[in-house]
Amino acid sequence: MLKALDVHPGDKIGVCAFTCLAVIEAVKVCEAIPVYLDIDEYLCIDPGEILIQDYGSLKVVILQHTFGNPGRLEQLLAACNKIGAIVVEDCAHSLHCELDSEWNNKKLGTWGEGAVRPGGILTVNSSGLLEKVDRQIERFAAPASVKSDIILSCWLRAYHLFAQSRLDCFLGYQYSRLRHKLTIGEISFLKAGFPALAGYPRLAGEMKAKAGLKQLENWHKLQQIRLQNTAMIEESFSNAGLSLWPREPQAKSPVPGRCPKGANITMMRYPLRVYKKWKIVHRAGIRGLDIAGWYVSPVHPLSGSDLTGVDYYEGSCPRAEGTIERLVHLPTGPSLNKHKLEEMMKIIDL
């Protein structure tokens, strides 16, 4: 997408300072420079961070809809327009969000030049850009790999098996502890240089394509489950006196917990600020409960000196760093039920 938008070496790309390494990899593979923009209370880019940039200084701004929330979308779009930045939407967390008639019933992913969606799906909003994207795919994308298809199949079978017995949460927690202690999977390409990431974009194999299409078939059902579970979480939080998320902007939207006004949001995860983050994550992990603590830094999962390898420097985005110290989040998908939520609430209420 970025190459199709004529991003060249040295161009600056605005990114959310509460993101995953995969986003930054795409920027660095283009030999462009990520500019980290601090977050607001929605865990999305603060529009004011865009407005302080000089006109033309950012070639592209990647608007991340964190956990499915578009944040202050109207202000974000206006800010990007004011500084002359191209908008690309990161909808990897956005399972669904349709805006009402005031927004012409448009969906997330249709406001910028294009969008990245769950499962690596890429959508574009003009035929001209589609042709450019296709040319870039033909030029740079590695062919589908039988090996990666087999690994995906084994991973999916193992995931479904472990999920039925809560082992997925327990094993994931143990792996994260081991990785922290032994630095498993050192990110060697930070030293080798991002252009060395041969095959970074890869065509989907037959098995992966089928898995993606299967997910699309179940999209509406999954959306309804997440909406119901989000309502269940908010009811439990309200009864326990916990803050609902995302909060209303001051003197703004009359719709509780929704921004922008009129947005029908399906949240991928439900965030909560706590005071004993890692103690809560630890207790949940050993009980096989999915209370997660990622992100661990503004560029998850990097930490320490690795952050400088992606041009992030400690103290650059204090709101993001402060939020990360206290943020946990709960699932909204099919794995959640009332009994599990009650167990999670006991751990949260430390």
Buried (B, 14 or more C-beta within 10 A) or exposed (E): BBBBBEBEEEBBBBBBBBBBBBBBBBBBBBBBBBBBBBBBBBBBBBBEBBEEBEEEEBBBBBBBBBBBBBBBBBBBBEBBEEBEBBBBBBBBBBBBBBBEEEBEEEBBBBBBBBBBBBBEBBBBBEEEBBEBBEEBBEEBBEEBBEEBBEEBBEEEEEEEEBBEEBBBBBBBBEEBEEEEEEEEEEBEBBEEEBEEBEEBBBEBBEBBBEBBEEEEEEEEEBBEBBBEBBEBBBEBBEEEEBEBBBEBBEEEBEEEBBBBBBBEBBBBBBBBBBEBBEEBBBBBBEBBBBBBBBBBBBBBBBEEEBBEBBBBEEEBBEBBBEBBEEBBBBBBEEBBEEEBBEBBBEBBEE
